[in-house]
Amino acid sequence: MLDERIMLILFTICILTLLILDLLVFHRKDKEMKVKEALLWSLFWISLALGFNIFVYFMYGAESALNFLTGFLIEKALSVDNLFVFIIIFQYFGVRQEYQHKVLFWGILGALVMRALFIATGITLIAKFHWIIYLFGAFLIFTGYKMLSSKNEEVHPERNIILRLFTRFFPVSKKPAAGKFFVTEEGRRKATSLFVVVLVVETTDVIFALDSIPAILAITTDPFIVYTSNVFAILGLRAIYFALAGVMQLFHYLHYGLSAILMFVGLKMMISELYKFPVVVALGVVAGILVVAIIASILYPPGDESQKSFK
């Protein structure tokens, strides 16, 4: 059996290769991704994740495979919910559809680096200060509860602190981006609105990671499983975005399902010393909540008020 550190290096090389092929070969030209193409790419990334899950099963055993699958489901569900925010960001900055894939690509690449740092920090803290697991658990329960009461809160990209600092010290062009991140105007190097959007997406993902990483750490602290499940959940985001962008408002109960999942994994963390949930039970609870939320969304479509908030 290969050492997990070697596996992480090989895994990262493979993922970077796939991302480079995606950017430089499959999506070399800026164009709008059609729903059919997006669905095929979504199927590809999900199939790749499930195939990797089988690999984990044979390499590290059933428990690791179940941990990976549970973590993947949690992270994927949280990621899909975050797509609502990306829609608002793109609408606010008026990003044309043919450039949205490019923005999401660089946003996801940055997210992979940030998630790796967050995961390493979280695992190190738990290893050195075991009591911090209770703080993580309490934070997840609080986040889940807050999610219930903040569903209709508006997103204000212009209030992003990093964005305000950047625009204060670096000139931003007012001309159309035309797919570029930087341009030269009157001898000055300026950022375009497209780069500003990438910056907003990147910093927004840092906020997402604050509840995402503790949630997966409630399932396992194995760095290999935590990182790989996170990566696979993030990789298919672009395709899922273009496949579901027009109908995301239909999944209006997903928000409540995620709230329940966060509170469940937070509770799991809080009582970990008294009772350890079997991996199969944790997977069943997470999957069950997601299924109920999706079915409820389909059976009970959103009312006019729910739809208006996304128009």
Buried (B, 14 or more C-beta within 10 A) or exposed (E): EEEBEEBBEEBBEEBEEBBEEBBEEEBEEBEEBEEEBBBEBBEBBBEBBBEBBEBBBEBBEEBBBBBBBBBBBBBBBBBBBBBBBBBBBBEBBEBBEEBBBBBBBBBBBBBBEBBBEBBEEBBEBBEEEEEBBBBBBBBBBBBBBEBBEEEEEEBEBEEBEEBEEBBEEBEEBEEEBEEBBEBEEEEEEBBBBBBBBBBBBBBBBBEBBEBBBBBBBBBBBBBBBBBBBBBBBBBBBBBBBBBBBEEBBBBBBBBBBBBBBBBBBBBBBBEBEEEEBEBEEBBEBBBEBBEBBBEBBEEEEBEEEBEEBEE
